[in-house]
């Protein structure tokens, strides 16, 4: 299985990008992982919220393969602790899927088309975080999940 993280817009904070790169590197010891950035919508300020979600949704769907399992990072998704998330990853690996895709939506969330295509939703917290920080948080949790599965000492129980 491979894991792909799709995100809208680039990270402009160098310190944050450095941490994202570090956890991406660490995660690579456990699984094939890629972070794919979908460019920001041009002239987004001239679009309504619905139009922006629709355009971003089309770009998200265009970045998927027909066999991908799509998981949305959504404030209304299921909340898991780190051990529960590691089990969630193990369950997907055991199911024989080729690629698990996590998606961070744009500032207004996802279009209905993306919700319809998704296979599940996960919430990192009830709190709101910047889209750039969510990238770091999910990549770190993926890394943590794999260290838990391998009984490595990164996560303290």
SEMARFI-724962 format. One record per residue: residue in one letter; x, y, z of N, C-alpha, C, CB in turn. Coordinates in steps of 0.02 Angstrom, whole numbers, plus 32768, in hexadecimal, padded with zeros to 4 digits. Glycine has a CB too. Example, Ala and Ser with C-alpha at 12.3 -4.5 7.8 and 13.67 -1.06 7.14 Angstrom:
<pts>
A82947EE4818682677F1F818682947F5B818682357F2081C4;S82827F90816282AC7FCB816582858002818A82C07FE2811E;
</pts>
This chain:
<pts>
X802A7FC58000800080008000802C803E80007FD08000803D;X801480727FDF803580B37FE2800480E48001804C80CA7F9A;X801F811A801B7FF6814F80388007818F8014800181558085;X7FD281B380017FDB81F57FE17FB48227800A7FC381F47F96;X7FD2826180147FB0829980337FA782CF7FFF7FD782B48071;X7F6982E37FF27F5A83197FC47F4983577FEC7F1F83067F94;X7F6583907FD87F5883CF7FFB7F5384077FC87F8F83DE802F;X7F2984377FD87F1F84727FAC7F5184A87FC17ED6848C7FB0;X7F7784C27F927FA384FB7F9F7FE584E97FC07F80852C7FC9;X801885107FB1805B85017FCB8064851A8013809185217F9E;X80978500803480A98516807780DE854C807080C284DB80A4;X80D085888088810085BE807F812B85CA80BD80DC85FD806E;X811E85A680F4814685AD81308180857B812E811A85A18170;X81BE8595812B81F9856A81238204853B815D82368595811A;X81F78552819A8200852781D581CE84ED81D381F7854F8215;X819084FC81C3815D84C981BE816E84988186811784E981B2;X818484B1814E81968486811681D08459812881A884B080D8;X81FF8472814F8237844A81668220840F819082688475818D;X81F0841B81BD81D483E481E681AC83B381BC81A78401821E;X818683CC818C816183A0815E819283738139813783CA812C;X81C98390812181FC836880FE821B8333812B8233839780E2;X82288346816A824683178199821882DB81A68256833A81DB;X81D882E781B481AB82AF81C1819B82888182816A82C981E1;X819C82A8814981938284810981CE825480FF818E82B680CD;X820A826C810F8246824181098240820681398286826A8119;X822E82138177822781DD81A881F281AA8194821681FA81ED;X81BA81C3817B81838198816781988169812E814781C18151;X81C68180810481DF815980CC8202811880E0820E818180A4;X82168111811F823480D3813781FF809C8140825980DF8179;X81C080AF8143818A80808152815D807181168161809A818A;X815280A380EC8121809B80B7813180CD807F80D880A680D1;X811B80BE8043812380ED800C80EF81248016811A80CA7FC6;X81088162801C80DD819B802C80ED81D47FFD80E681B18076;X80B881F87FE980C282357FC18093826C7FD980B782277F75;X80AC82A87FD7808482E47FE4807E83087FA280A58312801C;X8040830F7F8B803483317F4C800D83717F59800D83037F1A;X802883A77F3E800A83E87F487FE183FB7F0A8040841E7F56;X7FA2840B7F157F7784247EE07F7C84707EE37F2B840B7EE8;X7F9084917EAC7F9884DA7EAE7F5884FE7EC37FAF84F37E69;X7F6285367EE67F2885607EF97F0185727EBA7F4085A07F1E;X7EC0857A7EC37E9585907E8C7EA685D97E7B7E4885897E9E;X7EB085E77E3C7EBF862B7E277E7F86567E2C7EDC862D7DDF;X7E8886947E407E5086C37E467E1986AA7E757E3286D27E02;X7E2D86867EAA7DFC866A7ED97DD286A07EFA7E2086417F0F;X7DEE86DB7F037DC887117F237D8C87277EFA7DF5874C7F31;X7D8C87167EB97D5487287E8D7D1F86F17E8B7D6D87367E47;X7D2B86BA7EB07CFD86827EAF7CD5867E7EF07D2286407EA4;X7C9986647EEB7C7386597F287C91861C7F4C7C27864D7F18;X7C7C86147F8B7C9485DA7FB27C8385997F8D7C7485DA7FF9;X7C4685947F747C3085577F517C59854B7F117BE5855B7F3F;X7C6685817EEC7C8D857A7EAE7CD585647EBE7C8E85BD7E88;X7CF285807EF37D36856D7F067D3885247F1B7D50859B7F3F;X7D08850E7F437D0684C77F587CFE84997F1B7CCC84BB7F8A;X7CD584AF7EEC7CC984867EB07D09847F7E877C9184A57E85;X7D2C84B77E7B7D6A84B57E547DA0848C7E777D8484FD7E48;X7DA784967EB97DD8846E7EDF7DC484247EDD7DDD84867F27;X7D8484167EE27D6C83D17EE07D7E83AF7E9E7D2183CF7EEA;X7D7683D27E677D8883B67E267DD283A57E237D7683E87DED;X7DFC83D27E3F7E4483C67E407E56838A7E6C7E6A84047E57;X7E3583847EA57E40834A7ED27E2E830A7EAE7E1783517F13;X7DF383077E917DDB82CB7E6F7E0882B97E347D9382D47E56;X7E2382EB7E117E5082DF7DD97E9382C17DEF7E5C831F7DB3;X7EA382C77E307EE182AC7E4B7ED982667E687EFD82DB7E7F;X7EA082477E5C7E9282057E787E9181D07E427E4F82057E9D;X7EA481937E567E9B81597E2B7E5A81377E3F7ED881277E32;X7E3F81107E127DFE80F17E1F7DFF80C17E5A7DE680CC7DE2;X7E3A80A47E6A7E3F80747EA07E5480937EE37E70803E7E8E;X7E6180D57EE47E7780F67F227E4080F37F577E8A813E7F14;X7E5580EC7F957E2880F37FCE7E33813A7FE87E3680BC8006;X7DFE81627FE67E0281AA7FF47DE881B8803B7DD981D27FC1;X7E1481D580647E0381E880A87E0A823480AE7E3081C380DC;X7DD4825580C27DD5829E80C97DE882B181107D9082BB80B7;X7E1382E381167E22830081577DEE833781617E6D831C815B;X7DBE8328818B7D81835081907D6F835A81D97D47832F8169;X7D5B839681EB7D4B83A582317D12837A824D7D3983EE8238;X7CE8836082217CB1833582367CC182EB82317C738344820E;X7D0082DB82257D148295821E7D1D827382617D54829181F7;X7D2D8233825D7D38820A82987D79821F82BA7D3A81BE8286;X7D77822682FC7DB4823683217DD281F7833E7DA4826A8359;X7E1381F083357E3881B6834D7E7381CE83777E4F81898313;X7E8681A783A97EC681B583C97EFC8195839F7EC7819A8414;X7F3A819F83B17F72818783867F72813B83807FB4819F83A2;X7F62811883B67F6180CE83B27F2780B883867F5A80AF83F9;X7EED80D9838D7EB480C983617EC480D883187E7780F18377;X7EE8810E830B7EFC811E82C77F2B80EA82AA7F1C816482C4;X7F5980D182D47F87809C82BC7F5F805E82A87FBC808B82F2;X7F2C804E82CF7F01801582BE7EDA8022827D7ED0800782F6;X7EC5806082737EA2807582367ECF806A81FA7E8C80BF823B;X7F0F807D82017F3F807281CA7F49802881BE7F83809481DB;X7F50800181F37F5B7FB881EC7F207F9881C87F657F988231;X7EE37FAD81DA7EA77F9181BB7EA87F9E816F7E687FB081DA;X7EBC7FDA815B7EBF7FEA81147EF77FC280F27ECB8036810A;X7F2F7FB981137F657F9180F57F4F7F4980ED7FA57F958120;X7F2B7F2F811D7F137EEA811A7EDE7EDF80E57EF87ED5815E;X7EBC7F1580D17E857F0E80A07E9E7F0480597E597F4B80A4;X7EDF7F0F804E7EFB7F03800B7EF37F3D7FDB7EDC7EC87FEE;X7EE27F787FF37EDB7FB17FC57F207FC67FAC7EB77FEC7FE8;X7F217FE57F717F5F7FFC7F547F75803F7F727F5980037F09;X7F46806E7F757F5980B17F8B7F2380CF7FB87F6580DF7F4F;X7F3A80E87FF17F10810C80217F1F815680187F1C80F3806B;X7EEC817E800B7EF581C57FFE7ED281EE80337EDC81D87FB7;X7EF8821680577EDC824680867EDB828A80637F06824A80C9;X7EA582B0806E7E9F82F1804D7E91832880807E6782EF8018;X7EB7835E807B7EAA839B80A07E8883CB806F7EED83BA80BE;X7E4C83DF807E7E27840A80527E3E845280547DDE84078062;X7E1C847B802F7E2B84C2802E7E0B84E5806A7E1284E27FED;X7E0C8527806B7DF4854C80A67DAA854280B57E008595809B;X7D82852E80847D3A8524808F7D2684DB80927D1385468058;X7D5884AE80927D48846780957D42844780517D07845D80BB;X7D178415804C7D1283ED800F7CD083F77FEB7D1A83A38020;X7CD283EC7FAA7C9483ED7F827C6D83AD7F8F7CA383F57F36;X7C2E83AE7F7E7C0483737F877C1E83387F5E7BBB83827F74;X7C3A83467F237C5683117EF97C8F82EC7F1D7C70832E7EB7;X7CB983127F417CF082F27F667CD482C97FA07D2283287F81;X7CA282E47FC47C8382BD7FF97C65827C7FDE7C4C82E7801C;X7C4582817FA47C2682467F867C5A82117F727BFD825A7F49;X7C9582267F5F7CC981F97F497CF181DB7F837CF9821D7F19;X7CEC81FB7FBD7D1681E77FF67D0181A480147D15821C802B;X7D31818380347D26814480567D25814C80A17D5B81118042;X7D30818980B97D2F819581017D4981DB81117D5981618125;X7D3E81EE81507D54823081677D76822781AB7D198263816C;X7DAD824B81B57DD0824C81F57DD88295820A7E16822881F0;X7DD082A1824A7DDC82E382667E1A82DF82937D9E82FD828F;X7E47830D828A7E83830F82B47E73832E82F87EBA83378292;X7E3F835782FB7E2D837A83397DEC83A0832D7E6683AA8351;X7DCB83B383637D9283E0835C7DAA842883527D6583DB839B;X7DEA843483607E06847783567E138482830B7E48847F837F;X7E1A84C182F97E2A84D282B47E7484E382AF7DFF850E829C;X7E9584C6827D7EDC84D282717EE584ED822A7F068491827B;X7F1C8510821F7F2A852781DB7F3784EA81AF7F68855881DA;X7F2784F2816F7F3084BA81417F7984A4813D7F1784CD80FB;X7FA684D481467FED84C481438001849A8180801785058141;X7FE684AA81BB7FF7848381F67FD9843D81F47FE084A88235;X7F9E843781D67F7E83F581D27FAB83C581AB7F3983FB81AF;X7FCF83DD817A7FFD83B28153803083928182802183DA811C;X804E83BD81AC807F83A381DC805F8372820C80A083DD8202;X8024838482268004835982587FF38314823C7FC5837B8272;X7FD7831182007FC382CF81E5800182A681D27F9582D881A6;X803582C681B8807282A081A68093828681E680A382CD817E;X809582AF821B80B18298825A8088825F827680B582D2828C;X804682638271801B822D828B802281ED82627FD28243828C;X802D81F38221803B81B881F8807C81978210804081CB81AD;X80AF81C0821980EF81A6823280E581868277812381DF8237;X80C381A882A480B6818D82E78090814B82E2808E81C08311;X805F814882B68038810B82AE806380D0829A80028116827A;X809280DB826D80BD80A4825780EF8091828D80E280B78218;X810680C182B5813380AE82ED810D80868321815280EE830E;X80CC8095832B80A3806D8358809B8026833E805E808E8362;X808D802082FE80847FDD82DF80C47FB482E4806F7FE48296;X80FE7FD582E2813E7FB182E681587FAB832D81727FD582BA;X81307FC1835E81447FBF83A581857FE583B1814C7F7883BD;X818F801D838F81CA8046839881BC807A83CE81DF80678356;X81F0809583ED81E780BE842981D18107841D822580BE844F;X81C0811B83E281AE816183D58170817683FD81A1816C8389;X813D814B83FF80FE815B84228101813D846880C0813E83FB;X80F38167849A80F3815084DF80AC814084F581138185850F;X80A28104850D805E80F08522805580F9856C805080A78510;
</pts>
